[in-house]
Amino acid sequence: MKRVFYVLILLGFTSQLTAADVIETKTNRKYNGKIVKIVEDKIVIKTDEGNMVGIPRSSLARITRGKEIFDFVSGERYYLEVRRPFLPFMVVSAACGAYSVVKYQDYQRIHSRYEKEKQEAGAGGTVNLKDTSKKDLSTSVVLAVCSAGTFIMALKPMEVKIPIGRIKLGMAPTGMRLSLNF
C-alpha cells in the first residue's frame, strides 16, 4: 500500500519536473524549454533539444508556464482559460436543423403533388394547384445554414484572461531588477 502511495506522489511531481516553459521574444521567436537561471541582463533557457540559450530581457515578450502567462509587453500576469460559453446554442442548432428537415419534406411533398397534378392534366389541361414548394425549399436552406452556424459557434472555444496582477519590478543601485515567482 505504501508503494502505491509513493508511486502516486512520484507521478504527481513528475508533471512539475517535466513542465516546460514557452518563451516568446518580441521578434515572435518561440523557445520550448526550462528557465535555468536569470542573469542581470539575460534569461538562460535549456531548450527541449538540450541547447542552452540566453535571451536578453529587452527582447522578452512573454513566458507561458502551463496556464499562467507572464506578459512583459503589458507588464501583467494572468491565467488563460479556455471556455465554451455558447454551448447552450446547441439546442438552437438542433431545433433549426430539425425544422429544416421538416420544411424540406414539405417541399418534396408539395412539389411531387404539383408534378403529379401537372402530369394528370396533360399537355393542354390546367393545373388547379399553385407551386408554393419553392418557399419551403428556401426556408429549409436558410434554416440549414443557421443550424450549421450556431453549431460552429456553440463548439468554438473562447480564451478568457483572468488577471493575477502586475509583474513586480524592483530598483537596485545597479539598475532595475525584475522579480518573478515561478
C-alpha positions as CSV (number, residue, x, y, z in Angstrom):
1,M,0.0,0.0,0.0
2,K,2.9,2.3,0.8
3,R,4.4,1.6,-2.6
4,V,1.3,2.7,-4.4
5,F,1.2,5.9,-2.3
6,Y,4.9,6.6,-3.2
7,V,4.3,6.0,-6.9
8,L,1.3,8.4,-6.9
9,I,3.4,11.1,-5.2
10,L,6.2,10.5,-7.7
11,L,3.7,10.8,-10.6
12,G,2.4,14.0,-9.2
13,F,5.8,15.6,-9.0
14,T,7.0,14.4,-12.5
15,S,4.5,16.7,-14.1
16,Q,6.1,19.6,-12.3
17,L,9.6,18.5,-13.1
18,T,8.9,17.9,-16.8
19,A,6.7,21.0,-17.3
20,A,8.2,23.2,-20.0
21,D,8.0,26.9,-20.4
22,V,7.2,28.6,-23.7
23,I,9.3,31.7,-24.0
24,E,8.4,34.2,-26.8
25,T,10.5,37.1,-27.9
26,K,9.4,40.4,-29.4
27,T,10.5,39.1,-32.8
28,N,8.0,36.2,-32.5
29,R,10.6,33.5,-31.9
30,K,9.4,30.7,-29.6
31,Y,11.6,28.6,-27.3
32,N,10.3,25.5,-25.6
33,G,12.3,24.6,-22.5
34,K,13.0,25.3,-18.9
35,I,14.4,28.5,-17.4
36,V,17.6,27.6,-15.8
37,K,18.7,30.9,-14.3
38,I,18.2,34.6,-14.6
39,V,21.3,36.7,-15.0
40,E,21.2,40.5,-14.8
41,D,20.6,41.2,-18.5
42,K,19.7,37.7,-19.8
43,I,17.4,34.7,-19.1
44,V,19.1,31.4,-19.6
45,I,16.9,28.6,-21.0
46,K,17.6,25.0,-21.5
47,T,15.6,24.0,-24.6
48,D,13.9,20.7,-25.1
49,E,16.7,19.8,-27.6
50,G,19.3,20.3,-24.9
51,N,20.8,23.6,-26.1
52,M,21.4,26.5,-23.7
53,V,20.0,29.8,-25.0
54,G,20.5,33.2,-23.4
55,I,17.7,35.7,-24.2
56,P,18.2,39.4,-23.4
57,R,15.4,40.8,-21.1
58,S,14.8,43.7,-23.5
59,S,13.7,41.3,-26.2
60,L,11.5,39.1,-24.0
61,A,7.7,39.3,-24.8
62,R,6.0,36.6,-22.7
63,I,6.6,33.4,-20.8
64,T,3.9,30.7,-20.6
65,R,4.1,28.1,-17.9
66,G,1.0,25.9,-18.0
67,K,-2.0,28.2,-17.8
68,E,-0.1,31.0,-16.3
69,I,1.3,33.7,-18.6
70,F,3.8,36.5,-17.8
71,D,3.3,39.2,-20.4
72,F,6.3,41.6,-20.3
73,V,4.9,43.8,-23.0
74,S,1.9,44.9,-20.9
75,G,3.6,44.0,-17.5
76,E,0.8,41.7,-16.4
77,R,0.4,38.2,-15.1
78,Y,-2.7,36.2,-15.9
79,Y,-4.2,32.8,-16.3
80,L,-5.5,31.8,-19.7
81,E,-8.6,29.6,-19.5
82,V,-10.5,28.0,-22.4
83,R,-14.2,28.1,-22.0
84,R,-17.2,27.4,-24.2
85,P,-19.8,30.0,-23.2
86,F,-22.0,29.5,-26.2
87,L,-22.6,25.7,-25.7
88,P,-26.3,26.2,-25.0
89,F,-26.7,27.3,-28.6
90,M,-26.5,23.6,-29.4
91,V,-30.2,23.4,-28.6
92,V,-30.9,26.2,-31.2
93,S,-28.8,24.4,-33.7
94,A,-30.7,21.1,-33.2
95,A,-34.0,22.9,-33.4
96,C,-33.1,24.7,-36.6
97,G,-31.8,21.5,-38.1
98,A,-34.9,19.6,-37.3
99,Y,-37.2,22.3,-38.6
100,S,-35.1,22.5,-41.8
101,V,-35.7,18.8,-42.4
102,V,-39.4,19.3,-41.8
103,K,-39.5,22.1,-44.3
104,Y,-37.6,20.1,-46.9
105,Q,-40.1,17.2,-46.5
106,D,-42.9,19.8,-47.0
107,Y,-41.1,21.0,-50.2
108,Q,-40.8,17.4,-51.5
109,R,-44.5,16.6,-50.7
110,I,-45.9,19.8,-52.3
111,H,-43.6,19.7,-55.3
112,S,-44.4,16.0,-56.0
113,R,-48.1,16.7,-55.7
114,Y,-47.8,19.6,-58.1
115,E,-45.9,17.5,-60.6
116,K,-48.4,14.6,-60.3
117,E,-51.3,17.1,-60.9
118,K,-49.4,18.5,-63.9
119,Q,-48.9,15.1,-65.5
120,E,-52.6,14.2,-64.9
121,A,-53.7,17.4,-66.6
122,G,-51.7,16.6,-69.7
123,A,-50.3,19.0,-72.3
124,G,-53.4,21.1,-72.8
125,G,-55.1,20.9,-69.3
126,T,-55.0,23.3,-66.5
127,V,-53.4,22.7,-63.1
128,N,-55.6,23.5,-60.0
129,L,-52.6,23.8,-57.7
130,K,-50.0,26.6,-57.4
131,D,-46.4,25.5,-56.9
132,T,-45.6,27.0,-53.5
133,S,-42.8,24.5,-52.8
134,K,-40.0,26.9,-53.6
135,K,-40.8,28.9,-50.4
136,D,-40.4,25.8,-48.3
137,L,-37.2,24.9,-50.1
138,S,-35.7,28.4,-49.4
139,T,-36.8,28.2,-45.8
140,S,-35.2,24.8,-45.5
141,V,-31.9,26.1,-46.9
142,V,-31.8,29.2,-44.7
143,L,-32.6,27.1,-41.6
144,A,-29.9,24.6,-42.5
145,V,-27.3,27.4,-42.8
146,C,-28.5,28.9,-39.4
147,S,-28.2,25.4,-37.9
148,A,-24.6,25.0,-39.2
149,G,-23.6,28.5,-38.0
150,T,-25.0,28.0,-34.5
151,F,-23.4,24.6,-34.3
152,I,-20.0,26.0,-35.1
153,M,-20.5,29.0,-32.8
154,A,-21.5,26.7,-29.9
155,L,-18.4,24.5,-30.2
156,K,-15.9,27.3,-30.7
157,P,-13.7,27.8,-27.6
158,M,-13.2,31.2,-26.2
159,E,-10.0,32.1,-24.4
160,V,-10.5,34.1,-21.2
161,K,-7.8,36.0,-19.4
162,I,-8.0,36.0,-15.7
163,P,-5.7,38.7,-14.3
164,I,-3.5,37.8,-11.4
165,G,-1.6,41.1,-11.0
166,R,1.2,43.2,-12.3
167,I,4.7,41.9,-12.7
168,K,6.7,43.3,-9.9
169,L,9.7,45.5,-10.7
170,G,12.3,46.5,-8.1
171,M,15.0,49.1,-8.1
172,A,18.6,48.3,-7.2
173,P,21.6,50.6,-7.1
174,T,23.0,49.0,-10.2
175,G,19.7,49.3,-12.2
176,M,16.3,47.9,-12.4
177,R,15.6,44.2,-11.5
178,L,12.7,42.0,-12.4
179,S,11.3,39.7,-9.8
180,L,9.4,36.6,-11.0
181,N,8.0,33.9,-8.8
182,F,7.7,30.6,-10.6
